[in-house]
Amino acid sequence: MRSGNDTAQLGRDGHLFLTGGSNALRDQYREPATDAAKAAMEEKAQRWEAALDSNAKALAELGIPFLQVMIPEKLTALRHLAPLPISGPTPLYNRVDELMAGKPGYLNFLGMFDGWDNEIGAWQRNDTHCSPAGSLAMTRAMLERLPGCDPRWLDGVSLTETTYRDGDLSAKFFDVPLWDKQYRPAPDALGEQEITNVYSYSPGHFVGSHNIWQNSAPVSDKKVVVFGNSFFGGVESPTRLGWWFSRLFREYHMKWENALDLDYIRDVRPDYVIFQTIERFLVRPPAANTA
């Protein structure tokens, strides 16, 4: 079954998958068929490598720990349930990973999802984003890579509460909510905290938005700045990484951008910087930092 606008399809086990959209996702899984297409893919992959290398160098010069986080598409992570014949990541994702593998600060979550053995699924059925269990696992993996952080901070968190959540793919099929049962942590799973949005800017759409949240009783007194997209996003739902980071750290800054803003980093002086992207956005490489 395809959605009316042909952007999504129904897969196995009740999972909905984004397969089209402005990034022509299903086409990204095709191997480049001509020398020109292969050269274009290689050029994009090398632009990603140059941008990520320049990010790491700039942050090292500032003495700020840096993580570059790569999140696979739901189609890739759950390819055994996908409505398309998919054997692995998109060719561009594979190539970027080949160029970046082993470099300090680079974190690819594909292996974690391929080896998923939790009885609670890592992805929402009616949405393009992870479940609370998937976001918790990604948060733990990032804490393992950030100096001064401890993944054991999350050892006491259990996903024992249940809720039903509509997803970002539901309305594309029937224009009615399709509720997905989710297992989530208690609101005070990381202690009694007050999360306050102290700054908010939106240009009228998600890209370019900028928010800062402060925590009254954080697990860590550190400040983290994230340049990313909806997988981090806001702090209202544990399906988003922002829910976890806003409860772990004293300040969580989220800039919905596809590049680092070094001037902002120099001004804010965070303890950690994270640059997060997802597989389908690799077709739009950022520029390398030269500042």
GILINBEL-V784560 format. One record per backbone hydrogen bond with DSSP energy under -0.5 kcal/mol. NH is the residue of the N-H (numbers start at 0). CO is the residue of the C=O. E is the energy in kcal/mol with one decimal. If there is no record, write none. Layout:
# GILINBEL-V784560
<<NH;CO;E> <NH;CO;E>>
This chain:
# GILINBEL-V784560
<<2;7;-2.7> <3;171;-1.1> <5;2;-1.8> <8;16;-2.5> <9;0;-2.4> <10;14;-3.3> <11;80;-2.7> <13;10;-0.6> <14;11;-1.9> <15;124;-3.6> <16;8;-2.8> <18;6;-2.6> <19;6;-2.3> <23;20;-2.0> <24;19;-1.4> <25;18;-2.6> <26;23;-0.7> <27;23;-0.9> <27;24;-1.2> <28;24;-0.6> <28;25;-1.0> <29;26;-1.5> <37;33;-2.3> <38;34;-2.4> <39;35;-2.2> <40;36;-2.2> <41;37;-2.4> <42;38;-2.2> <43;39;-1.9> <44;40;-2.5> <45;41;-2.5> <46;42;-1.8> <47;43;-2.1> <48;44;-2.3> <49;45;-2.5> <50;46;-2.3> <51;47;-2.8> <52;48;-2.5> <53;49;-2.3> <54;50;-2.2> <55;51;-2.4> <56;52;-2.3> <57;53;-2.5> <58;54;-2.5> <59;55;-2.1> <60;56;-2.2> <61;57;-1.2> <62;58;-0.7> <62;59;-0.8> <63;58;-2.5> <64;62;-0.5> <64;270;-0.7> <66;272;-2.0> <67;104;-3.6> <68;66;-0.6> <68;274;-2.6> <69;106;-2.7> <70;68;-0.5> <70;276;-2.0> <76;72;-2.9> <77;73;-2.8> <78;75;-1.2> <80;77;-2.4> <81;77;-0.6> <85;83;-1.3> <90;27;-0.7> <93;89;-2.5> <94;90;-2.2> <95;91;-2.7> <96;92;-2.5> <97;93;-2.1> <98;94;-2.1> <99;95;-2.0> <100;96;-2.3> <102;99;-2.4> <105;102;-1.8> <106;67;-2.9> <108;69;-2.1> <112;108;-1.9> <113;109;-2.6> <114;110;-1.8> <115;112;-1.5> <120;118;-0.5> <123;128;-2.0> <126;123;-0.6> <130;121;-1.9> <134;130;-2.5> <135;131;-2.4> <136;132;-2.1> <137;133;-2.1> <138;134;-2.3> <139;135;-2.5> <140;136;-2.1> <141;137;-2.1> <142;138;-2.4> <143;139;-1.7> <144;140;-0.6> <144;141;-1.1> <145;141;-0.9> <145;142;-0.6> <146;144;-0.6> <148;145;-2.0> <152;149;-2.3> <153;150;-1.8> <154;151;-1.6> <156;153;-1.7> <157;155;-0.5> <159;157;-1.4> <160;183;-2.1> <162;181;-2.0> <164;179;-2.2> <168;125;-1.9> <169;125;-0.7> <169;166;-0.8> <170;166;-0.6> <171;168;-0.6> <172;169;-1.9> <173;169;-1.1> <174;170;-0.6> <178;176;-0.5> <179;164;-1.9> <181;162;-3.1> <183;160;-3.0> <183;181;-0.5> <188;185;-2.1> <190;187;-2.2> <192;190;-0.7> <194;192;-0.5> <195;193;-0.6> <195;213;-2.8> <197;195;-1.0> <197;211;-1.8> <198;211;-1.3> <200;209;-2.3> <202;204;-0.6> <207;255;-3.0> <208;205;-2.4> <209;200;-2.5> <210;253;-2.2> <211;198;-2.2> <212;251;-2.3> <213;195;-2.7> <214;249;-2.3> <215;193;-1.7> <217;214;-0.5> <218;246;-0.8> <219;247;-3.1> <223;250;-2.5> <224;271;-2.4> <225;252;-2.9> <226;273;-2.8> <227;225;-0.6> <227;254;-1.7> <231;228;-1.7> <232;228;-2.0> <239;236;-2.0> <240;230;-2.9> <241;231;-2.2> <242;236;-0.5> <242;239;-1.1> <243;239;-0.8> <244;240;-2.5> <245;241;-2.4> <246;242;-0.8> <247;243;-1.2> <248;244;-2.2> <249;219;-0.7> <249;221;-1.3> <250;221;-1.3> <251;212;-2.4> <252;223;-2.7> <253;210;-2.9> <254;225;-3.0> <255;208;-2.4> <255;253;-0.6> <256;254;-1.9> <261;259;-0.7> <264;260;-2.1> <265;261;-2.6> <266;262;-1.9> <267;263;-2.8> <268;264;-2.8> <270;222;-2.2> <271;222;-1.5> <272;64;-2.0> <273;224;-2.4> <274;66;-2.7> <275;226;-2.7> <275;273;-0.5> <276;68;-2.2> <278;70;-1.8> <280;277;-1.1> <281;278;-1.7> <282;279;-0.7> <283;280;-1.9>>
